[in-house]
Amino acid sequence: MINSERGDNLAFERFDDYHGEKAGIKKLVMRVIPEKTNRVIELEQVMLRCNCSCSSRLGR
């Protein structure tokens, strides 16, 4: 874990010196979003960004 802010987020970073295969993700941030409406909005925005970046990699 590289960062923790109580009630806000947890941030993790890949440990490259681990003896096994490297994880496919370099950094992971888990955010706390208490309000349901805001959680849905954030999720939709992330899905849209992911879809756009995946589409551009596929030439769409």
Secondary structure by P-SEA (a helix, b strand, c coil): ccccccccbbbbbbccccccccccccbbbbbbbccaaaaaaaaaaaaaaaaaaaaaaacc
